[in-house]
Amino acid sequence: MGTMNVDPIATLPDGSQLLVSTQHSRESSFTCELYVASPDHEGRLDLRVVSDHLEASTCLEAQGIAYCYAQRLYPGTADGMKKPPYLIWQGPAPHT
């Protein structure tokens, strides 16, 4: 798997972390996706996608949609969730 831009927004009751990934698309929109990360038996992170691509015209709007979706998905953890803004991946560095 390649590098992902993720920001933890909550720790779930089982100790796993809820992560949000934010990306800028070529169509001038932003998407967020939610993952649950838990360590596997070898110490690596096991990532499980728990949302579709949540898209909006601005970064903050996409992150707000992801935040609301996460609150509905994990209501028992909703009060402690980190609110947007989250990290943004700027894309590959330009070659100089």
KEZANU-816903 format. One record per residue: x, y, z of N, C-alpha, C in turn; residue in three letters. Coordinates in steps of 0.2 Angstrom, whole numbers, plus 5000, padded with zeros to 4 digits. Last residue first. Layout:
N
+------+------+------+------+------+------+------+------+------+------+
:   nx :   ny :   nz :  cax :  cay :  caz :   cx :   cy :   cz : rest :
+------+------+------+------+------+------+------+------+------+------+
:    X :    Y :    Z :    X :    Y :    Z :    X :    Y :    Z :  ALA :
...
+------+------+------+------+------+------+------+------+------+------+
***
This chain:
96
+------+------+------+------+------+------+------+------+------+------+
:   nx :   ny :   nz :  cax :  cay :  caz :   cx :   cy :   cz : rest :
+------+------+------+------+------+------+------+------+------+------+
: 5060 : 5098 : 4954 : 5063 : 5104 : 4952 : 5070 : 5103 : 4949 :  THR :
: 5044 : 5092 : 4954 : 5051 : 5090 : 4953 : 5054 : 5097 : 4951 :  HIS :
: 5032 : 5094 : 4968 : 5034 : 5096 : 4961 : 5042 : 5094 : 4960 :  PRO :
: 5026 : 5081 : 4978 : 5030 : 5087 : 4977 : 5032 : 5088 : 4970 :  ALA :
: 5009 : 5075 : 4976 : 5017 : 5074 : 4976 : 5020 : 5081 : 4975 :  PRO :
: 4997 : 5082 : 4988 : 4999 : 5079 : 4982 : 5007 : 5078 : 4981 :  GLY :
: 4993 : 5087 : 5000 : 4994 : 5092 : 4994 : 4996 : 5089 : 4988 :  GLN :
: 4982 : 5081 : 5011 : 4987 : 5079 : 5007 : 4988 : 5084 : 5001 :  TRP :
: 4977 : 5088 : 5026 : 4976 : 5088 : 5019 : 4982 : 5086 : 5015 :  ILE :
: 4971 : 5084 : 5042 : 4976 : 5085 : 5038 : 4974 : 5085 : 5030 :  LEU :
: 4955 : 5093 : 5047 : 4960 : 5088 : 5047 : 4966 : 5089 : 5042 :  TYR :
: 4946 : 5106 : 5056 : 4949 : 5103 : 5050 : 4954 : 5097 : 5052 :  PRO :
: 4934 : 5093 : 5063 : 4938 : 5096 : 5057 : 4941 : 5103 : 5059 :  PRO :
: 4936 : 5086 : 5079 : 4932 : 5090 : 5074 : 4937 : 5092 : 5069 :  LYS :
: 4937 : 5071 : 5087 : 4941 : 5077 : 5084 : 4937 : 5080 : 5079 :  LYS :
: 4925 : 5064 : 5098 : 4928 : 5064 : 5091 : 4932 : 5071 : 5090 :  MET :
: 4918 : 5062 : 5109 : 4925 : 5063 : 5110 : 4929 : 5064 : 5103 :  GLY :
: 4905 : 5060 : 5106 : 4907 : 5066 : 5110 : 4914 : 5067 : 5110 :  ASP :
: 4905 : 5048 : 5098 : 4904 : 5054 : 5095 : 4906 : 5060 : 5099 :  ALA :
: 4905 : 5035 : 5103 : 4912 : 5038 : 5103 : 4911 : 5046 : 5101 :  THR :
: 4893 : 5030 : 5101 : 4895 : 5030 : 5108 : 4902 : 5033 : 5109 :  GLY :
: 4891 : 5031 : 5087 : 4887 : 5036 : 5092 : 4890 : 5036 : 5099 :  PRO :
: 4897 : 5029 : 5074 : 4900 : 5027 : 5080 : 4897 : 5032 : 5086 :  TYR :
: 4890 : 5033 : 5063 : 4892 : 5027 : 5063 : 4895 : 5024 : 5070 :  LEU :
: 4887 : 5047 : 5066 : 4882 : 5042 : 5065 : 4884 : 5035 : 5066 :  ARG :
: 4900 : 5051 : 5067 : 4896 : 5052 : 5073 : 4890 : 5047 : 5072 :  GLN :
: 4904 : 5049 : 5053 : 4908 : 5046 : 5059 : 4904 : 5046 : 5065 :  ALA :
: 4896 : 5059 : 5047 : 4895 : 5052 : 5045 : 4898 : 5047 : 5051 :  TYR :
: 4902 : 5070 : 5052 : 4895 : 5069 : 5054 : 4893 : 5061 : 5052 :  CYS :
: 4915 : 5069 : 5046 : 4914 : 5070 : 5054 : 4907 : 5068 : 5056 :  TYR :
: 4912 : 5070 : 5033 : 4915 : 5064 : 5036 : 4914 : 5064 : 5043 :  ALA :
: 4907 : 5083 : 5032 : 4902 : 5077 : 5030 : 4905 : 5071 : 5033 :  ILE :
: 4918 : 5090 : 5035 : 4912 : 5090 : 5039 : 4907 : 5085 : 5038 :  GLY :
: 4926 : 5087 : 5025 : 4928 : 5084 : 5031 : 4922 : 5085 : 5036 :  GLN :
: 4920 : 5093 : 5014 : 4920 : 5086 : 5014 : 4922 : 5083 : 5021 :  ALA :
: 4921 : 5106 : 5019 : 4914 : 5104 : 5018 : 4915 : 5096 : 5018 :  GLU :
: 4935 : 5108 : 5019 : 4931 : 5108 : 5025 : 4924 : 5105 : 5025 :  LEU :
: 4937 : 5107 : 5005 : 4940 : 5103 : 5009 : 4936 : 5102 : 5016 :  CYS :
: 4923 : 5109 : 4994 : 4928 : 5112 : 4998 : 4931 : 5107 : 5002 :  THR :
: 4913 : 5101 : 4987 : 4917 : 5106 : 4983 : 4923 : 5109 : 4987 :  SER :
: 4914 : 5084 : 4992 : 4911 : 5090 : 4992 : 4916 : 5095 : 4988 :  ALA :
: 4911 : 5066 : 4996 : 4914 : 5071 : 4992 : 4910 : 5078 : 4993 :  GLU :
: 4917 : 5052 : 5003 : 4913 : 5057 : 5004 : 4915 : 5064 : 5001 :  LEU :
: 4918 : 5036 : 4997 : 4921 : 5042 : 4996 : 4916 : 5048 : 4998 :  HIS :
: 4911 : 5026 : 5011 : 4912 : 5027 : 5004 : 4916 : 5034 : 5004 :  ASP :
: 4918 : 5019 : 5026 : 4914 : 5023 : 5022 : 4915 : 5023 : 5015 :  SER :
: 4927 : 5010 : 5031 : 4921 : 5010 : 5034 : 4916 : 5015 : 5031 :  VAL :
: 4941 : 5000 : 5028 : 4937 : 5005 : 5025 : 4930 : 5005 : 5028 :  VAL :
: 4953 : 4995 : 5038 : 4947 : 4993 : 5036 : 4943 : 4999 : 5034 :  ARG :
: 4970 : 4990 : 5041 : 4965 : 4996 : 5039 : 4959 : 4993 : 5036 :  LEU :
: 4981 : 4985 : 5052 : 4976 : 4982 : 5048 : 4971 : 4988 : 5047 :  ASP :
: 4998 : 4988 : 5055 : 4991 : 4991 : 5055 : 4986 : 4987 : 5050 :  LEU :
: 5008 : 4976 : 5063 : 5007 : 4981 : 5058 : 4999 : 4983 : 5058 :  ARG :
: 5010 : 4966 : 5073 : 5012 : 4973 : 5074 : 5010 : 4978 : 5069 :  GLY :
: 5006 : 4954 : 5070 : 5013 : 4955 : 5068 : 5015 : 4962 : 5070 :  GLU :
: 4992 : 4954 : 5072 : 4996 : 4950 : 5077 : 5004 : 4951 : 5075 :  HIS :
: 4988 : 4971 : 5069 : 4987 : 4964 : 5068 : 4992 : 4960 : 5073 :  ASP :
: 4980 : 4986 : 5076 : 4986 : 4982 : 5075 : 4985 : 4974 : 5074 :  PRO :
: 4968 : 4994 : 5066 : 4969 : 4990 : 5072 : 4976 : 4986 : 5071 :  SER :
: 4958 : 5007 : 5060 : 4965 : 5005 : 5060 : 4966 : 5001 : 5067 :  ALA :
: 4945 : 5011 : 5050 : 4947 : 5009 : 5056 : 4954 : 5005 : 5056 :  VAL :
: 4942 : 5026 : 5039 : 4945 : 5019 : 5040 : 4945 : 5018 : 5048 :  TYR :
: 4934 : 5036 : 5028 : 4935 : 5034 : 5035 : 4937 : 5027 : 5035 :  LEU :
: 4938 : 5049 : 5017 : 4936 : 5042 : 5018 : 4938 : 5040 : 5025 :  GLU :
: 4934 : 5063 : 5007 : 4936 : 5060 : 5013 : 4934 : 5053 : 5013 :  CYS :
: 4938 : 5074 : 4993 : 4935 : 5068 : 4996 : 4938 : 5066 : 5002 :  THR :
: 4935 : 5088 : 4984 : 4938 : 5085 : 4989 : 4934 : 5079 : 4991 :  PHE :
: 4937 : 5095 : 4967 : 4933 : 5093 : 4973 : 4937 : 5089 : 4978 :  SER :
: 4944 : 5096 : 4955 : 4943 : 5102 : 4959 : 4938 : 5101 : 4965 :  SER :
: 4946 : 5085 : 4948 : 4940 : 5088 : 4946 : 4939 : 5094 : 4951 :  GLU :
: 4956 : 5078 : 4955 : 4958 : 5082 : 4949 : 4952 : 5086 : 4946 :  ARG :
: 4954 : 5080 : 4973 : 4954 : 5076 : 4966 : 4955 : 5081 : 4960 :  SER :
: 4962 : 5078 : 4988 : 4960 : 5083 : 4983 : 4960 : 5080 : 4976 :  HIS :
: 4958 : 5069 : 5002 : 4962 : 5070 : 4996 : 4958 : 5075 : 4991 :  GLN :
: 4959 : 5063 : 5018 : 4957 : 5068 : 5014 : 4961 : 5069 : 5008 :  THR :
: 4954 : 5051 : 5030 : 4959 : 5052 : 5024 : 4956 : 5057 : 5020 :  SER :
: 4953 : 5047 : 5047 : 4950 : 5051 : 5041 : 4956 : 5052 : 5036 :  VAL :
: 4951 : 5033 : 5058 : 4955 : 5038 : 5054 : 4951 : 5041 : 5048 :  LEU :
: 4949 : 5027 : 5073 : 4945 : 5029 : 5068 : 4949 : 5034 : 5064 :  LEU :
: 4958 : 5013 : 5081 : 4958 : 5021 : 5079 : 4953 : 5022 : 5073 :  GLN :
: 4955 : 5001 : 5094 : 4957 : 5003 : 5087 : 4956 : 5011 : 5086 :  SER :
: 4950 : 4999 : 5106 : 4957 : 5002 : 5106 : 4959 : 5003 : 5099 :  GLY :
: 4937 : 4996 : 5108 : 4941 : 4991 : 5107 : 4949 : 4993 : 5106 :  ASP :
: 4931 : 5009 : 5107 : 4931 : 5006 : 5114 : 4936 : 5000 : 5113 :  PRO :
: 4942 : 5020 : 5097 : 4936 : 5016 : 5098 : 4936 : 5012 : 5104 :  LEU :
: 4947 : 5036 : 5096 : 4949 : 5029 : 5098 : 4943 : 5026 : 5100 :  THR :
: 4947 : 5047 : 5082 : 4944 : 5045 : 5088 : 4947 : 5038 : 5090 :  ALA :
: 4954 : 5053 : 5072 : 4949 : 5057 : 5075 : 4945 : 5054 : 5081 :  ILE :
: 4970 : 5053 : 5064 : 4965 : 5050 : 5069 : 4960 : 5055 : 5072 :  PRO :
: 4972 : 5056 : 5047 : 4972 : 5059 : 5054 : 4967 : 5056 : 5058 :  ASP :
: 4982 : 5052 : 5033 : 4977 : 5051 : 5038 : 4978 : 5055 : 5044 :  VAL :
: 4987 : 5050 : 5018 : 4987 : 5055 : 5022 : 4981 : 5054 : 5027 :  ASN :
: 4997 : 5036 : 5013 : 4991 : 5039 : 5014 : 4991 : 5045 : 5019 :  MET :
: 5008 : 5028 : 5002 : 5007 : 5032 : 5008 : 5000 : 5035 : 5008 :  THR :
: 5003 : 5011 : 4996 : 5006 : 5018 : 4996 : 5005 : 5022 : 5002 :  GLY :
: 5004 : 4994 : 5000 : 5000 : 5000 : 5000 : 5004 : 5006 : 5000 :  MET :
+------+------+------+------+------+------+------+------+------+------+
***
